[in-house]
Amino acid sequence: MREVFQQELAEVQDRLVEIAELVVRSIENATAAFTESDVSLAEDVIANDHKIDELTVLLDELSIQILARQQPVARDLRIVVSALRISASLERMGDMAEHIAQLARYRFPDKVVPKSLRATFAEMGRLDVAIAQKLAELLRTQDIRLADEIRNDDDDIDELHASVFDKVLGETWKGQAVDTVDATLASRYHERFADHAVSIAKKVQYLATGDWAPELATP
């Protein structure tokens, strides 16, 4: 029975990595669609989001079955419960990528944000892609050094997020109302994507070291 249980735990990890890799692809395509006004990529992200949702449901069902059959305790219980919470955060990251892609689709063939903000959003997109890649590797390897890198990247995104608000609320802002709304939403989606990654990284770090840091608030 113990061998079967360990195999099930390994399957949980494999499924988390599979979902994380889909999130990587989703944010890569979403940020490319956003910066390049590529409606085809945007449509791909939107159409493929259901795959992340479906895999999340399947993983949650497996985790619940493990809890019912194996009745794990101590660290094994924390692993399974954490998997349920991590899968929820991964699903939300997929949603954030989809929202970014939807903005690109809605504004096509125009760019989503004015020229003055495009470099900022290009950098936010680059950082989100890097975070997603590091997160997938963290889930695969449990190399907790990646958790620190994810938090550092998130700090950079937070600064960029604040700079977007400073820009659109500043006296020199010349954008239309729709530009203000788009920039505000897009910045928020990028920032929330990274926050969910940090939340996952903290859970993995806790499982690896036993050290806990307070959670970010995640709606």
Helices and strands as residue ranges (DSSP letters): H 2-36, H 39-70, H 74-107, H 115-141, H 145-169, H 177-209
